[in-house]
Structure formats: structure tokens, C-alpha cells
């Protein structure tokens, strides 16, 4: 009897390619601030990084992988998580009177790099299939009375 091979895991201490790309996106956004102020090439990397970078670094990679539907869920969770971290960073910088775009992006890029080197935050609902409890009834499965009311 043969046993199935174990799933491939990234080596300890080495980030996966997605983690490396997320970490590099922060430094790319910081480098984009060196472009002239009116440059169209300046805002897309900054906007994408601030909106998704820190959250993706915190949530990925998952140790057991994600079920297919959970990939979109974790991606959707990355945006508010990233924006919350950006709001905290911006608030702190405003309170100390040191806000500037490079000063804002530097701690976010450093945080994202460190977070990308670590395993993702556990998402227990995302790693196993979502199963309805026995006897649970979805609001979609209820019979409607004639006329569409309750």
C-alpha cells in the first residue's frame, strides 16, 4: 500500500513568491514617490499597496491552503485590514506632526515586509469547508406565502 505524497510546503525561513511580491510592492510604492508630482505612474502602485499590501501580507500564506471560495473572501478581507493599518499609521503621523507620503509609506512597507516573512494569520473558517449545522435553515429555502409575504 502506498501513501500519497505530502503536499509541498514552502521551506521555513524562505518566503513564497506571493509574499515576496507583496513585500516588494511596498518598496515599489515608496520608490514611486520619487517620480515627479504630476506623474500618472506615481499613484497606481501607491494606491494598490495602501489598499491591499499589508492585509495580503498578514493573511497569506495559509498553512493548509484555502478552499476555492475562501480565496476571494481572504482577498476581500485584505482591503479593510490594509486600510485600517493605513488609517492608524496616518493618524499617528498626524498626531506627531510628521505626516508626508514617504513617512507614511515607510512604516507600512517595513511592516508588510516583516508580515510577509511570517505565516498568515489563521482563518479557521476559510481553511475548512463552510458546513451548515444540522437542521439549520437558510432564508432562501423558506416557503413564501401566496403573495410573496411571510
Secondary structure, 3 states (H helix, E strand, C coil): CCCCCCCCCCCCCCCCHHHHHHHHHHHHHHHHCCCCCCCHHHHHHHHHHHHHHHHHHHHCCCCCCCCHHHHHHHHHHHHHHHHHHHHHHHHHHHHCCCCCHHHHHHHHHHHHHHHHHCCCCCCHHHHCCCCCCCCCCCCCCCCCCCCCCC
